[in-house]
Amino acid sequence: MRKLNYSYRGKDKVTDVLSFEEFNDIPTDDKQRFLGEVIICPDQLKKQAKEYGVSIKAETARLLVHGLVHLMGYDHENVSQKEEQKMVTLEQKILVKLKV
């Protein structure tokens, strides 16, 4: 994960989740849209679950939702606090709906 983070983001450190937007036109029907890929680092996931005192399932859900929200165009780095808060709020709403 560290290598991927460096290769694609120029950050030489481990990260918990990376999202890669799909730029190719993949045929889908009207109800589906391929957004891209979300890659989760299992070692970081386990470490964070322990750190935050949550289950592996809860931390997996949080990281997956975080990655998906990035694929939807939201960001939390190099944006205003208002934009960052929009992303955080959307993530929280999704996680509540998932009941994780």
Biopython code that builds the backbone (N, CA, C, O; Angstrom):
import numpy as np
from Bio.PDB.StructureBuilder import StructureBuilder

atoms = [
    (1, "MET", "N", (0.836, -1.195, 0.000)),
    (1, "MET", "CA", (0.000, 0.000, 0.000)),
    (1, "MET", "C", (0.878, 1.256, 0.000)),
    (1, "MET", "O", (0.537, 2.272, -0.605)),
    (2, "ARG", "N", (2.000, 1.160, 0.685)),
    (2, "ARG", "CA", (2.921, 2.298, 0.702)),
    (2, "ARG", "C", (3.418, 2.606, -0.712)),
    (2, "ARG", "O", (3.493, 3.769, -1.109)),
    (3, "LYS", "N", (3.752, 1.570, -1.462)),
    (3, "LYS", "CA", (4.230, 1.757, -2.836)),
    (3, "LYS", "C", (3.147, 2.379, -3.713)),
    (3, "LYS", "O", (3.425, 3.284, -4.499)),
    (4, "LEU", "N", (1.919, 1.896, -3.579)),
    (4, "LEU", "CA", (0.809, 2.463, -4.354)),
    (4, "LEU", "C", (0.592, 3.932, -3.998)),
    (4, "LEU", "O", (0.407, 4.776, -4.875)),
    (5, "ASN", "N", (0.618, 4.220, -2.708)),
    (5, "ASN", "CA", (0.403, 5.588, -2.249)),
    (5, "ASN", "C", (1.491, 6.510, -2.795)),
    (5, "ASN", "O", (1.216, 7.652, -3.165)),
    (6, "TYR", "N", (2.709, 6.019, -2.843)),
    (6, "TYR", "CA", (3.798, 6.830, -3.383)),
    (6, "TYR", "C", (3.669, 6.981, -4.899)),
    (6, "TYR", "O", (3.825, 8.075, -5.443)),
    (7, "SER", "N", (3.385, 5.875, -5.563)),
    (7, "SER", "CA", (3.281, 5.901, -7.032)),
    (7, "SER", "C", (2.179, 6.823, -7.531)),
    (7, "SER", "O", (2.365, 7.551, -8.507)),
    (8, "TYR", "N", (1.033, 6.792, -6.864)),
    (8, "TYR", "CA", (-0.127, 7.531, -7.369)),
    (8, "TYR", "C", (-0.374, 8.871, -6.688)),
    (8, "TYR", "O", (-1.011, 9.758, -7.256)),
    (9, "ARG", "N", (0.139, 9.012, -5.458)),
    (9, "ARG", "CA", (-0.132, 10.260, -4.743)),
    (9, "ARG", "C", (1.127, 10.998, -4.318)),
    (9, "ARG", "O", (1.057, 12.119, -3.815)),
    (10, "GLY", "N", (2.293, 10.359, -4.522)),
    (10, "GLY", "CA", (3.548, 10.987, -4.142)),
    (10, "GLY", "C", (3.775, 11.040, -2.643)),
    (10, "GLY", "O", (4.598, 11.820, -2.164)),
    (11, "LYS", "N", (3.047, 10.210, -1.899)),
    (11, "LYS", "CA", (3.161, 10.194, -0.440)),
    (11, "LYS", "C", (3.828, 8.887, -0.025)),
    (11, "LYS", "O", (3.282, 7.805, -0.242)),
    (12, "ASP", "N", (5.009, 8.995, 0.571)),
    (12, "ASP", "CA", (5.797, 7.826, 0.937)),
    (12, "ASP", "C", (5.429, 7.340, 2.333)),
    (12, "ASP", "O", (6.244, 7.367, 3.255)),
    (13, "LYS", "N", (4.184, 6.898, 2.466)),
    (13, "LYS", "CA", (3.716, 6.351, 3.735)),
    (13, "LYS", "C", (2.546, 5.414, 3.474)),
    (13, "LYS", "O", (1.882, 5.488, 2.441)),
    (14, "VAL", "N", (2.317, 4.539, 4.430)),
    (14, "VAL", "CA", (1.187, 3.623, 4.331)),
    (14, "VAL", "C", (-0.097, 4.421, 4.494)),
    (14, "VAL", "O", (-0.154, 5.379, 5.265)),
    (15, "THR", "N", (-1.111, 4.020, 3.770)),
    (15, "THR", "CA", (-2.429, 4.614, 3.940)),
    (15, "THR", "C", (-3.436, 3.492, 4.126)),
    (15, "THR", "O", (-3.147, 2.336, 3.815)),
    (16, "ASP", "N", (-4.590, 3.818, 4.622)),
    (16, "ASP", "CA", (-5.593, 2.790, 4.893)),
    (16, "ASP", "C", (-6.433, 2.436, 3.673)),
    (16, "ASP", "O", (-6.835, 1.285, 3.502)),
    (17, "VAL", "N", (-6.696, 3.425, 2.827)),
    (17, "VAL", "CA", (-7.566, 3.190, 1.672)),
    (17, "VAL", "C", (-7.167, 4.102, 0.519)),
    (17, "VAL", "O", (-6.816, 5.264, 0.720)),
    (18, "LEU", "N", (-7.225, 3.563, -0.676)),
    (18, "LEU", "CA", (-6.999, 4.343, -1.893)),
    (18, "LEU", "C", (-8.168, 4.110, -2.843)),
    (18, "LEU", "O", (-8.703, 3.004, -2.932)),
    (19, "SER", "N", (-8.546, 5.144, -3.535)),
    (19, "SER", "CA", (-9.616, 5.057, -4.533)),
    (19, "SER", "C", (-9.046, 5.428, -5.889)),
    (19, "SER", "O", (-8.299, 6.397, -6.019)),
    (20, "PHE", "N", (-9.407, 4.648, -6.893)),
    (20, "PHE", "CA", (-8.964, 4.912, -8.250)),
    (20, "PHE", "C", (-10.179, 5.048, -9.144)),
    (20, "PHE", "O", (-10.884, 4.076, -9.414)),
    (21, "GLU", "N", (-10.411, 6.264, -9.597)),
    (21, "GLU", "CA", (-11.547, 6.538, -10.469)),
    (21, "GLU", "C", (-11.340, 5.848, -11.810)),
    (21, "GLU", "O", (-10.224, 5.806, -12.328)),
    (22, "GLU", "N", (-12.411, 5.311, -12.366)),
    (22, "GLU", "CA", (-12.359, 4.648, -13.671)),
    (22, "GLU", "C", (-12.629, 5.681, -14.747)),
    (22, "GLU", "O", (-13.659, 6.355, -14.726)),
    (23, "PHE", "N", (-11.711, 5.804, -15.683)),
    (23, "PHE", "CA", (-11.868, 6.780, -16.749)),
    (23, "PHE", "C", (-12.333, 6.161, -18.057)),
    (23, "PHE", "O", (-12.707, 6.882, -18.982)),
    (24, "ASN", "N", (-12.318, 4.848, -18.148)),
    (24, "ASN", "CA", (-12.778, 4.174, -19.357)),
    (24, "ASN", "C", (-14.292, 4.051, -19.344)),
    (24, "ASN", "O", (-14.910, 3.984, -18.281)),
    (25, "ASP", "N", (-14.871, 4.022, -20.504)),
    (25, "ASP", "CA", (-16.308, 3.814, -20.595)),
    (25, "ASP", "C", (-16.591, 2.321, -20.569)),
    (25, "ASP", "O", (-16.401, 1.618, -21.562)),
    (26, "ILE", "N", (-17.044, 1.855, -19.428)),
    (26, "ILE", "CA", (-17.400, 0.452, -19.293)),
    (26, "ILE", "C", (-18.904, 0.355, -19.492)),
    (26, "ILE", "O", (-19.662, 1.043, -18.809)),
    (27, "PRO", "N", (-19.347, -0.489, -20.418)),
    (27, "PRO", "CA", (-20.785, -0.580, -20.685)),
    (27, "PRO", "C", (-21.557, -1.049, -19.452)),
    (27, "PRO", "O", (-21.214, -2.061, -18.840)),
    (28, "THR", "N", (-22.577, -0.320, -19.106)),
    (28, "THR", "CA", (-23.471, -0.692, -18.009)),
    (28, "THR", "C", (-24.879, -0.327, -18.442)),
    (28, "THR", "O", (-25.080, 0.434, -19.389)),
    (29, "ASP", "N", (-25.847, -0.884, -17.732)),
    (29, "ASP", "CA", (-27.211, -0.472, -18.034)),
    (29, "ASP", "C", (-27.499, 0.838, -17.299)),
    (29, "ASP", "O", (-26.636, 1.349, -16.586)),
    (30, "ASP", "N", (-28.691, 1.377, -17.467)),
    (30, "ASP", "CA", (-29.029, 2.671, -16.884)),
    (30, "ASP", "C", (-28.999, 2.681, -15.364)),
    (30, "ASP", "O", (-28.845, 3.743, -14.762)),
    (31, "LYS", "N", (-29.143, 1.527, -14.735)),
    (31, "LYS", "CA", (-29.209, 1.465, -13.283)),
    (31, "LYS", "C", (-27.839, 1.286, -12.641)),
    (31, "LYS", "O", (-27.719, 1.377, -11.420)),
    (32, "GLN", "N", (-26.819, 1.037, -13.429)),
    (32, "GLN", "CA", (-25.489, 0.780, -12.888)),
    (32, "GLN", "C", (-24.474, 1.745, -13.483)),
    (32, "GLN", "O", (-24.599, 2.190, -14.624)),
    (33, "ARG", "N", (-23.485, 2.048, -12.689)),
    (33, "ARG", "CA", (-22.380, 2.877, -13.156)),
    (33, "ARG", "C", (-21.113, 2.423, -12.450)),
    (33, "ARG", "O", (-21.079, 2.367, -11.221)),
    (34, "PHE", "N", (-20.093, 2.105, -13.191)),
    (34, "PHE", "CA", (-18.825, 1.677, -12.627)),
    (34, "PHE", "C", (-18.035, 2.919, -12.237)),
    (34, "PHE", "O", (-17.648, 3.706, -13.100)),
    (35, "LEU", "N", (-17.798, 3.095, -10.952)),
    (35, "LEU", "CA", (-17.104, 4.281, -10.465)),
    (35, "LEU", "C", (-15.591, 4.130, -10.467)),
    (35, "LEU", "O", (-14.864, 5.091, -10.718)),
    (36, "GLY", "N", (-15.123, 2.929, -10.188)),
    (36, "GLY", "CA", (-13.688, 2.707, -10.093)),
    (36, "GLY", "C", (-13.380, 1.631, -9.073)),
    (36, "GLY", "O", (-14.185, 0.730, -8.840)),
    (37, "GLU", "N", (-12.205, 1.734, -8.467)),
    (37, "GLU", "CA", (-11.753, 0.721, -7.521)),
    (37, "GLU", "C", (-11.418, 1.352, -6.178)),
    (37, "GLU", "O", (-10.959, 2.491, -6.096)),
    (38, "VAL", "N", (-11.662, 0.575, -5.132)),
    (38, "VAL", "CA", (-11.278, 0.963, -3.783)),
    (38, "VAL", "C", (-10.359, -0.136, -3.274)),
    (38, "VAL", "O", (-10.715, -1.314, -3.294)),
    (39, "ILE", "N", (-9.179, 0.254, -2.820)),
    (39, "ILE", "CA", (-8.217, -0.699, -2.277)),
    (39, "ILE", "C", (-8.019, -0.386, -0.802)),
    (39, "ILE", "O", (-7.697, 0.744, -0.432)),
    (40, "ILE", "N", (-8.214, -1.396, 0.031)),
    (40, "ILE", "CA", (-8.080, -1.250, 1.482)),
    (40, "ILE", "C", (-6.866, -2.050, 1.943)),
    (40, "ILE", "O", (-6.684, -3.195, 1.529)),
    (41, "CYS", "N", (-6.053, -1.467, 2.779)),
    (41, "CYS", "CA", (-4.878, -2.130, 3.338)),
    (41, "CYS", "C", (-5.302, -2.916, 4.580)),
    (41, "CYS", "O", (-5.638, -2.314, 5.600)),
    (42, "PRO", "N", (-5.293, -4.251, 4.511)),
    (42, "PRO", "CA", (-5.776, -5.051, 5.640)),
    (42, "PRO", "C", (-4.981, -4.834, 6.930)),
    (42, "PRO", "O", (-5.566, -4.810, 8.013)),
    (43, "ASP", "N", (-3.667, -4.677, 6.831)),
    (43, "ASP", "CA", (-2.873, -4.467, 8.047)),
    (43, "ASP", "C", (-3.226, -3.147, 8.720)),
    (43, "ASP", "O", (-3.342, -3.078, 9.944)),
    (44, "GLN", "N", (-3.396, -2.107, 7.919)),
    (44, "GLN", "CA", (-3.765, -0.803, 8.468)),
    (44, "GLN", "C", (-5.184, -0.838, 9.024)),
    (44, "GLN", "O", (-5.471, -0.233, 10.057)),
    (45, "LEU", "N", (-6.065, -1.548, 8.334)),
    (45, "LEU", "CA", (-7.447, -1.696, 8.792)),
    (45, "LEU", "C", (-7.471, -2.319, 10.195)),
    (45, "LEU", "O", (-8.143, -1.806, 11.090)),
    (46, "LYS", "N", (-6.746, -3.411, 10.383)),
    (46, "LYS", "CA", (-6.711, -4.094, 11.689)),
    (46, "LYS", "C", (-6.123, -3.193, 12.769)),
    (46, "LYS", "O", (-6.635, -3.130, 13.887)),
    (47, "LYS", "N", (-5.050, -2.502, 12.426)),
    (47, "LYS", "CA", (-4.399, -1.588, 13.374)),
    (47, "LYS", "C", (-5.372, -0.490, 13.815)),
    (47, "LYS", "O", (-5.491, -0.190, 15.003)),
    (48, "GLN", "N", (-6.064, 0.102, 12.836)),
    (48, "GLN", "CA", (-7.002, 1.187, 13.152)),
    (48, "GLN", "C", (-8.206, 0.684, 13.935)),
    (48, "GLN", "O", (-8.672, 1.363, 14.850)),
    (49, "ALA", "N", (-8.712, -0.485, 13.594)),
    (49, "ALA", "CA", (-9.853, -1.034, 14.336)),
    (49, "ALA", "C", (-9.491, -1.161, 15.815)),
    (49, "ALA", "O", (-10.279, -0.806, 16.691)),
    (50, "LYS", "N", (-8.306, -1.664, 16.074)),
    (50, "LYS", "CA", (-7.844, -1.808, 17.456)),
    (50, "LYS", "C", (-7.678, -0.440, 18.113)),
    (50, "LYS", "O", (-8.123, -0.221, 19.239)),
    (51, "GLU", "N", (-7.024, 0.485, 17.385)),
    (51, "GLU", "CA", (-6.805, 1.847, 17.883)),
    (51, "GLU", "C", (-8.110, 2.546, 18.244)),
    (51, "GLU", "O", (-8.212, 3.188, 19.290)),
    (52, "TYR", "N", (-9.116, 2.414, 17.363)),
    (52, "TYR", "CA", (-10.394, 3.105, 17.549)),
    (52, "TYR", "C", (-11.371, 2.332, 18.423)),
    (52, "TYR", "O", (-12.431, 2.844, 18.782)),
    (53, "GLY", "N", (-11.010, 1.088, 18.766)),
    (53, "GLY", "CA", (-11.889, 0.279, 19.605)),
    (53, "GLY", "C", (-13.161, -0.144, 18.898)),
    (53, "GLY", "O", (-14.231, -0.195, 19.505)),
    (54, "VAL", "N", (-13.041, -0.448, 17.603)),
    (54, "VAL", "CA", (-14.201, -0.886, 16.818)),
    (54, "VAL", "C", (-13.909, -2.255, 16.218)),
    (54, "VAL", "O", (-12.765, -2.711, 16.213)),
    (55, "SER", "N", (-14.933, -2.893, 15.724)),
    (55, "SER", "CA", (-14.762, -4.202, 15.102)),
    (55, "SER", "C", (-14.103, -4.071, 13.731)),
    (55, "SER", "O", (-14.096, -2.999, 13.125)),
    (56, "ILE", "N", (-13.556, -5.175, 13.263)),
    (56, "ILE", "CA", (-12.991, -5.221, 11.910)),
    (56, "ILE", "C", (-14.089, -4.888, 10.898)),
    (56, "ILE", "O", (-13.849, -4.176, 9.924)),
    (57, "LYS", "N", (-15.289, -5.408, 11.136)),
    (57, "LYS", "CA", (-16.412, -5.157, 10.237)),
    (57, "LYS", "C", (-16.736, -3.656, 10.165)),
    (57, "LYS", "O", (-16.953, -3.115, 9.081)),
    (58, "ALA", "N", (-16.765, -3.002, 11.311)),
    (58, "ALA", "CA", (-17.081, -1.569, 11.343)),
    (58, "ALA", "C", (-16.005, -0.745, 10.636)),
    (58, "ALA", "O", (-16.315, 0.186, 9.893)),
    (59, "GLU", "N", (-14.743, -1.094, 10.871)),
    (59, "GLU", "CA", (-13.663, -0.332, 10.233)),
    (59, "GLU", "C", (-13.617, -0.606, 8.735)),
    (59, "GLU", "O", (-13.312, 0.292, 7.951)),
    (60, "THR", "N", (-13.917, -1.837, 8.330)),
    (60, "THR", "CA", (-13.984, -2.155, 6.904)),
    (60, "THR", "C", (-15.076, -1.324, 6.238)),
    (60, "THR", "O", (-14.864, -0.751, 5.170)),
    (61, "ALA", "N", (-16.233, -1.262, 6.868)),
    (61, "ALA", "CA", (-17.339, -0.471, 6.326)),
    (61, "ALA", "C", (-16.953, 0.995, 6.222)),
    (61, "ALA", "O", (-17.233, 1.643, 5.214)),
    (62, "ARG", "N", (-16.310, 1.523, 7.260)),
    (62, "ARG", "CA", (-15.919, 2.933, 7.254)),
    (62, "ARG", "C", (-14.946, 3.229, 6.114)),
    (62, "ARG", "O", (-15.094, 4.224, 5.405)),
    (63, "LEU", "N", (-13.953, 2.360, 5.946)),
    (63, "LEU", "CA", (-12.965, 2.586, 4.888)),
    (63, "LEU", "C", (-13.574, 2.424, 3.496)),
    (63, "LEU", "O", (-13.260, 3.187, 2.582)),
    (64, "LEU", "N", (-14.435, 1.441, 3.341)),
    (64, "LEU", "CA", (-15.091, 1.240, 2.045)),
    (64, "LEU", "C", (-15.968, 2.437, 1.691)),
    (64, "LEU", "O", (-15.926, 2.930, 0.564)),
    (65, "VAL", "N", (-16.743, 2.893, 2.632)),
    (65, "VAL", "CA", (-17.599, 4.068, 2.407)),
    (65, "VAL", "C", (-16.735, 5.285, 2.095)),
    (65, "VAL", "O", (-17.058, 6.060, 1.194)),
    (66, "HIS", "N", (-15.645, 5.458, 2.827)),
    (66, "HIS", "CA", (-14.743, 6.588, 2.578)),
    (66, "HIS", "C", (-14.223, 6.549, 1.137)),
    (66, "HIS", "O", (-14.221, 7.563, 0.439)),
    (67, "GLY", "N", (-13.786, 5.373, 0.710)),
    (67, "GLY", "CA", (-13.289, 5.227, -0.656)),
    (67, "GLY", "C", (-14.360, 5.488, -1.697)),
    (67, "GLY", "O", (-14.103, 6.138, -2.710)),
    (68, "LEU", "N", (-15.560, 4.982, -1.451)),
    (68, "LEU", "CA", (-16.663, 5.184, -2.397)),
    (68, "LEU", "C", (-17.060, 6.653, -2.492)),
    (68, "LEU", "O", (-17.360, 7.152, -3.576)),
    (69, "VAL", "N", (-17.059, 7.335, -1.368)),
    (69, "VAL", "CA", (-17.410, 8.758, -1.374)),
    (69, "VAL", "C", (-16.361, 9.554, -2.164)),
    (69, "VAL", "O", (-16.695, 10.518, -2.854)),
    (70, "HIS", "N", (-15.098, 9.144, -2.055)),
    (70, "HIS", "CA", (-14.074, 9.769, -2.906)),
    (70, "HIS", "C", (-14.407, 9.551, -4.380)),
    (70, "HIS", "O", (-14.282, 10.471, -5.188)),
    (71, "LEU", "N", (-14.831, 8.336, -4.733)),
    (71, "LEU", "CA", (-15.171, 8.039, -6.125)),
    (71, "LEU", "C", (-16.376, 8.841, -6.602)),
    (71, "LEU", "O", (-16.567, 9.039, -7.802)),
    (72, "MET", "N", (-17.173, 9.291, -5.669)),
    (72, "MET", "CA", (-18.333, 10.121, -6.015)),
    (72, "MET", "C", (-17.940, 11.588, -6.186)),
    (72, "MET", "O", (-18.785, 12.433, -6.483)),
    (73, "GLY", "N", (-16.648, 11.885, -5.995)),
    (73, "GLY", "CA", (-16.170, 13.241, -6.237)),
    (73, "GLY", "C", (-15.904, 14.081, -5.012)),
    (73, "GLY", "O", (-15.533, 15.248, -5.145)),
    (74, "TYR", "N", (-16.075, 13.542, -3.838)),
    (74, "TYR", "CA", (-15.837, 14.297, -2.607)),
    (74, "TYR", "C", (-14.366, 14.183, -2.211)),
    (74, "TYR", "O", (-13.686, 13.221, -2.568)),
    (75, "ASP", "N", (-13.887, 15.185, -1.463)),
    (75, "ASP", "CA", (-12.513, 15.148, -0.980)),
    (75, "ASP", "C", (-12.438, 15.821, 0.377)),
    (75, "ASP", "O", (-13.336, 16.565, 0.771)),
    (76, "HIS", "N", (-11.347, 15.547, 1.088)),
    (76, "HIS", "CA", (-11.150, 16.149, 2.405)),
    (76, "HIS", "C", (-9.764, 16.759, 2.530)),
    (76, "HIS", "O", (-9.424, 17.326, 3.569)),
    (77, "GLU", "N", (-8.965, 16.647, 1.484)),
    (77, "GLU", "CA", (-7.632, 17.235, 1.493)),
    (77, "GLU", "C", (-7.593, 18.417, 0.534)),
    (77, "GLU", "O", (-8.137, 18.366, -0.569)),
    (78, "ASN", "N", (-6.947, 19.464, 0.974)),
    (78, "ASN", "CA", (-6.786, 20.672, 0.147)),
    (78, "ASN", "C", (-8.126, 21.263, -0.300)),
    (78, "ASN", "O", (-8.255, 21.777, -1.411)),
    (79, "VAL", "N", (-9.106, 21.181, 0.579)),
    (79, "VAL", "CA", (-10.418, 21.784, 0.321)),
    (79, "VAL", "C", (-10.815, 22.598, 1.553)),
    (79, "VAL", "O", (-10.174, 22.509, 2.600)),
    (80, "SER", "N", (-11.855, 23.374, 1.415)),
    (80, "SER", "CA", (-12.336, 24.166, 2.549)),
    (80, "SER", "C", (-12.906, 23.249, 3.631)),
    (80, "SER", "O", (-13.251, 22.097, 3.365)),
    (81, "GLN", "N", (-13.000, 23.768, 4.834)),
    (81, "GLN", "CA", (-13.606, 23.001, 5.926)),
    (81, "GLN", "C", (-15.047, 22.632, 5.584)),
    (81, "GLN", "O", (-15.523, 21.557, 5.948)),
    (82, "LYS", "N", (-15.725, 23.514, 4.893)),
    (82, "LYS", "CA", (-17.105, 23.257, 4.499)),
    (82, "LYS", "C", (-17.182, 22.048, 3.564)),
    (82, "LYS", "O", (-18.041, 21.184, 3.738)),
    (83, "GLU", "N", (-16.295, 21.985, 2.582)),
    (83, "GLU", "CA", (-16.268, 20.848, 1.653)),
    (83, "GLU", "C", (-15.873, 19.565, 2.373)),
    (83, "GLU", "O", (-16.444, 18.505, 2.120)),
    (84, "GLU", "N", (-14.906, 19.661, 3.261)),
    (84, "GLU", "CA", (-14.492, 18.492, 4.044)),
    (84, "GLU", "C", (-15.666, 17.983, 4.886)),
    (84, "GLU", "O", (-15.895, 16.777, 4.980)),
    (85, "GLN", "N", (-16.396, 18.900, 5.489)),
    (85, "GLN", "CA", (-17.527, 18.523, 6.333)),
    (85, "GLN", "C", (-18.636, 17.854, 5.524)),
    (85, "GLN", "O", (-19.314, 16.956, 6.023)),
    (86, "LYS", "N", (-18.821, 18.286, 4.284)),
    (86, "LYS", "CA", (-19.819, 17.642, 3.415)),
    (86, "LYS", "C", (-19.485, 16.166, 3.243)),
    (86, "LYS", "O", (-20.365, 15.306, 3.299)),
    (87, "MET", "N", (-18.199, 15.883, 3.034)),
    (87, "MET", "CA", (-17.766, 14.498, 2.848)),
    (87, "MET", "C", (-17.987, 13.690, 4.127)),
    (87, "MET", "O", (-18.530, 12.586, 4.083)),
    (88, "VAL", "N", (-17.572, 14.235, 5.244)),
    (88, "VAL", "CA", (-17.724, 13.552, 6.532)),
    (88, "VAL", "C", (-19.196, 13.285, 6.833)),
    (88, "VAL", "O", (-19.555, 12.195, 7.280)),
    (89, "THR", "N", (-20.036, 14.268, 6.589)),
    (89, "THR", "CA", (-21.469, 14.122, 6.843)),
    (89, "THR", "C", (-22.081, 13.034, 5.972)),
    (89, "THR", "O", (-22.870, 12.222, 6.455)),
    (90, "LEU", "N", (-21.725, 13.011, 4.702)),
    (90, "LEU", "CA", (-22.249, 11.980, 3.803)),
    (90, "LEU", "C", (-21.800, 10.596, 4.256)),
    (90, "LEU", "O", (-22.599, 9.660, 4.272)),
    (91, "GLU", "N", (-20.527, 10.458, 4.626)),
    (91, "GLU", "CA", (-20.024, 9.169, 5.119)),
    (91, "GLU", "C", (-20.819, 8.713, 6.338)),
    (91, "GLU", "O", (-21.212, 7.550, 6.426)),
    (92, "GLN", "N", (-21.054, 9.621, 7.269)),
    (92, "GLN", "CA", (-21.793, 9.276, 8.482)),
    (92, "GLN", "C", (-23.224, 8.841, 8.159)),
    (92, "GLN", "O", (-23.729, 7.884, 8.746)),
    (93, "LYS", "N", (-23.872, 9.536, 7.237)),
    (93, "LYS", "CA", (-25.242, 9.175, 6.845)),
    (93, "LYS", "C", (-25.282, 7.768, 6.243)),
    (93, "LYS", "O", (-26.178, 6.980, 6.545)),
    (94, "ILE", "N", (-24.312, 7.466, 5.400)),
    (94, "ILE", "CA", (-24.263, 6.141, 4.769)),
    (94, "ILE", "C", (-24.023, 5.068, 5.816)),
    (94, "ILE", "O", (-24.687, 4.032, 5.806)),
    (95, "LEU", "N", (-23.090, 5.303, 6.712)),
    (95, "LEU", "CA", (-22.791, 4.302, 7.737)),
    (95, "LEU", "C", (-23.980, 4.065, 8.665)),
    (95, "LEU", "O", (-24.204, 2.937, 9.104)),
    (96, "VAL", "N", (-24.739, 5.108, 8.964)),
    (96, "VAL", "CA", (-25.946, 4.935, 9.782)),
    (96, "VAL", "C", (-26.948, 4.059, 9.050)),
    (96, "VAL", "O", (-27.567, 3.181, 9.651)),
    (97, "LYS", "N", (-27.108, 4.296, 7.751)),
    (97, "LYS", "CA", (-28.030, 3.487, 6.949)),
    (97, "LYS", "C", (-27.585, 2.026, 6.909)),
    (97, "LYS", "O", (-28.418, 1.118, 6.905)),
    (98, "LEU", "N", (-26.272, 1.803, 6.879)),
    (98, "LEU", "CA", (-25.735, 0.436, 6.842)),
    (98, "LEU", "C", (-25.847, -0.276, 8.195)),
    (98, "LEU", "O", (-25.740, -1.499, 8.280)),
    (99, "LYS", "N", (-26.064, 0.515, 9.245)),
    (99, "LYS", "CA", (-26.202, -0.018, 10.603)),
    (99, "LYS", "C", (-24.977, -0.835, 11.020)),
    (99, "LYS", "O", (-25.086, -1.925, 11.583)),
    (100, "VAL", "N", (-23.815, -0.265, 10.721)),
    (100, "VAL", "CA", (-22.563, -0.935, 11.092)),
    (100, "VAL", "C", (-21.983, -0.283, 12.318)),
    (100, "VAL", "O", (-20.927, -0.697, 12.796)),
]
sb = StructureBuilder()
sb.init_structure("model")
sb.init_model(0)
sb.init_chain("A")
sb.init_seg("    ")
for serial, (resi, resn, name, xyz) in enumerate(atoms, 1):
    if name == "N":
        sb.init_residue(resn, " ", resi, " ")
    sb.init_atom(name, np.array(xyz, "f"), 0.0, 1.0, " ", f" {name:<3s}", serial, name[0])
structure = sb.get_structure()
